[in-house]
Amino acid sequence: MLVINFSTKPLFKAISSRRSQRGATALEYALVLAFVAVGVLAALNTLSGSLKTTIGGVGTTVAAAPAAIK
């Protein structure tokens, strides 16, 4: 009698390998997004003083504009 043994181990190994690669890719995207967010926050923190000064100057100029037109 001939017995054929169909093993499912290679199939499950291939599926689990594929899943772990997808998980690693999602993790990599999450890390990149976190680093970008930290960079944006650091840049905004650094530039906040000069942005506040610039916007204040523009506001002063706009407020003085009606007086200059008369």
MINUFI-640829 format. One record per atom (N, C-alpha, C): residue number from 0; atom name; x negated, y negated, z. Coordinates in steps of 0.05 Angstrom, whole numbers, always signed. Layout:
# residues N
   segu   tise       xx       yy       zz
    NUM     CA        X        Y        Z
...
This chain:
# residues 70
   segu   tise       xx       yy       zz
      0      N      -17      +23       +0
      0     CA       +0       +0       +0
      0      C      -18      -25       +0
      1      N      -11      -44      -17
      1     CA      -26      -68      -20
      1      C      -12      -90       -4
      2      N      -27     -103      +14
      2     CA      -16     -124      +30
      2      C      -30     -150      +22
      3      N      -14     -169      +14
      3     CA      -25     -195       +7
      3      C      -19     -215      +30
      4      N      -39     -226      +40
      4     CA      -36     -245      +62
      4      C      -39     -274      +51
      5      N      -17     -288      +51
      5     CA      -17     -316      +43
      5      C      -22     -333      +68
      6      N      -45     -344      +70
      6     CA      -52     -360      +93
      6      C      -44     -389      +87
      7      N      -32     -402     +107
      7     CA      -23     -430     +104
      7      C      -43     -449     +116
      8      N      -65     -438     +127
      8     CA      -85     -456     +140
      8      C      -96     -476     +120
      9      N     -104     -469      +96
      9     CA     -115     -489      +78
      9      C      -95     -511      +71
     10      N      -70     -504      +69
     10     CA      -49     -524      +63
     10      C      -46     -543      +87
     11      N      -44     -532     +111
     11     CA      -41     -550     +134
     11      C      -66     -567     +138
     12      N      -89     -556     +132
     12     CA     -114     -571     +135
     12      C     -114     -594     +115
     13      N     -106     -589      +91
     13     CA     -105     -610      +70
     13      C      -85     -632      +78
     14      N      -62     -624      +89
     14     CA      -42     -644      +97
     14      C      -52     -660     +120
     15      N      -63     -648     +140
     15     CA      -73     -662     +164
     15      C      -96     -680     +156
     16      N     -113     -672     +138
     16     CA     -135     -688     +128
     16      C     -124     -713     +114
     17      N     -104     -710      +98
     17     CA      -91     -732      +84
     17      C      -79     -752     +103
     18      N      -65     -741     +124
     18     CA      -53     -759     +144
     18      C      -74     -774     +159
     19      N      -96     -762     +166
     19     CA     -116     -776     +182
     19      C     -129     -798     +165
     20      N     -131     -794     +139
     20     CA     -142     -815     +122
     20      C     -122     -838     +120
     21      N      -97     -833     +119
     21     CA      -77     -855     +119
     21      C      -78     -870     +145
     22      N      -80     -856     +167
     22     CA      -82     -869     +193
     22      C     -106     -887     +195
     23      N     -128     -877     +185
     23     CA     -153     -893     +186
     23      C     -150     -918     +169
     24      N     -137     -916     +146
     24     CA     -132     -939     +129
     24      C     -115     -959     +143
     25      N      -94     -951     +156
     25     CA      -76     -969     +171
     25      C      -92     -982     +194
     26      N     -108     -967     +207
     26     CA     -124     -978     +228
     26      C     -144     -999     +218
     27      N     -156     -993     +195
     27     CA     -174    -1013     +183
     27      C     -160    -1038     +176
     28      N     -136    -1036     +164
     28     CA     -120    -1060     +158
     28      C     -114    -1076     +183
     29      N     -106    -1062     +204
     29     CA     -100    -1076     +229
     29      C     -124    -1090     +240
     30      N     -148    -1078     +239
     30     CA     -172    -1091     +248
     30      C     -179    -1115     +232
     31      N     -176    -1113     +206
     31     CA     -182    -1136     +188
     31      C     -163    -1159     +195
     32      N     -137    -1153     +198
     32     CA     -117    -1173     +205
     32      C     -124    -1186     +232
     33      N     -132    -1170     +251
     33     CA     -139    -1181     +277
     33      C     -163    -1200     +275
     34      N     -184    -1192     +260
     34     CA     -207    -1209     +257
     34      C     -200    -1235     +242
     35      N     -183    -1234     +222
     35     CA     -174    -1258     +208
     35      C     -159    -1276     +227
     36      N     -142    -1265     +243
     36     CA     -126    -1281     +262
     36      C     -144    -1295     +282
     37      N     -164    -1281     +292
     37     CA     -183    -1293     +311
     37      C     -199    -1315     +297
     38      N     -207    -1311     +272
     38     CA     -221    -1332     +257
     38      C     -204    -1356     +253
     39      N     -179    -1353     +246
     39     CA     -161    -1376     +242
     39      C     -157    -1391     +268
     40      N     -153    -1377     +289
     40     CA     -149    -1390     +315
     40      C     -174    -1405     +324
     41      N     -197    -1393     +319
     41     CA     -222    -1407     +326
     41      C     -226    -1432     +309
     42      N     -220    -1431     +283
     42     CA     -222    -1454     +266
     42      C     -203    -1476     +274
     43      N     -178    -1469     +280
     43     CA     -159    -1489     +289
     43      C     -167    -1502     +316
     44      N     -178    -1486     +333
     44     CA     -187    -1496     +359
     44      C     -210    -1516     +354
     45      N     -228    -1509     +336
     45     CA     -251    -1527     +331
     45      C     -243    -1552     +317
     46      N     -224    -1550     +299
     46     CA     -216    -1574     +283
     46      C     -193    -1590     +296
     47      N     -183    -1581     +318
     47     CA     -159    -1594     +330
     47      C     -164    -1623     +337
     48      N     -188    -1630     +347
     48     CA     -194    -1657     +355
     48      C     -195    -1676     +331
     49      N     -208    -1668     +310
     49     CA     -210    -1685     +286
     49      C     -183    -1686     +272
     50      N     -168    -1665     +271
     50     CA     -142    -1666     +259
     50      C     -123    -1685     +274
     51      N     -125    -1684     +300
     51     CA     -108    -1702     +317
     51      C     -115    -1731     +311
     52      N     -141    -1737     +309
     52     CA     -150    -1764     +303
     52      C     -141    -1773     +276
     53      N     -144    -1756     +256
     53     CA     -136    -1762     +228
     53      C     -106    -1767     +226
     54      N      -90    -1750     +238
     54     CA      -61    -1753     +237
     54      C      -52    -1778     +252
     55      N      -65    -1784     +274
     55     CA      -59    -1809     +289
     55      C      -66    -1834     +272
     56      N      -88    -1833     +258
     56     CA      -95    -1855     +240
     56      C      -75    -1859     +218
     57      N      -66    -1837     +206
     57     CA      -46    -1839     +185
     57      C      -20    -1850     +197
     58      N      -12    -1841     +220
     58     CA      +12    -1851     +233
     58      C      +11    -1881     +238
     59      N      -12    -1891     +247
     59     CA      -16    -1919     +252
     59      C      -14    -1935     +226
     60      N      -26    -1925     +205
     60     CA      -25    -1938     +179
     60      C       +3    -1940     +168
     61      N      +18    -1918     +171
     61     CA      +46    -1917     +161
     61      C      +63    -1936     +178
     62      N      +58    -1937     +204
     62     CA      +74    -1955     +221
     62      C      +69    -1984     +214
     63      N      +44    -1991     +206
     63     CA      +37    -2018     +199
     63      C      +45    -2026     +171
     64      N      +53    -2007     +154
     64     CA      +59    -2012     +126
     64      C      +83    -2031     +122
     65      N     +105    -2029     +137
     65     CA     +127    -2048     +133
     65      C     +119    -2077     +138
     66      N     +101    -2081     +158
     66     CA      +92    -2108     +164
     66      C      +75    -2120     +141
     67      N      +60    -2102     +128
     67     CA      +43    -2111     +106
     67      C      +59    -2118      +81
     68      N      +82    -2106      +78
     68     CA      +99    -2111      +54
     68      C     +112    -2138      +56
     69      N     +120    -2148      +80
     69     CA     +134    -2173      +83
     69      C     +117    -2196      +76
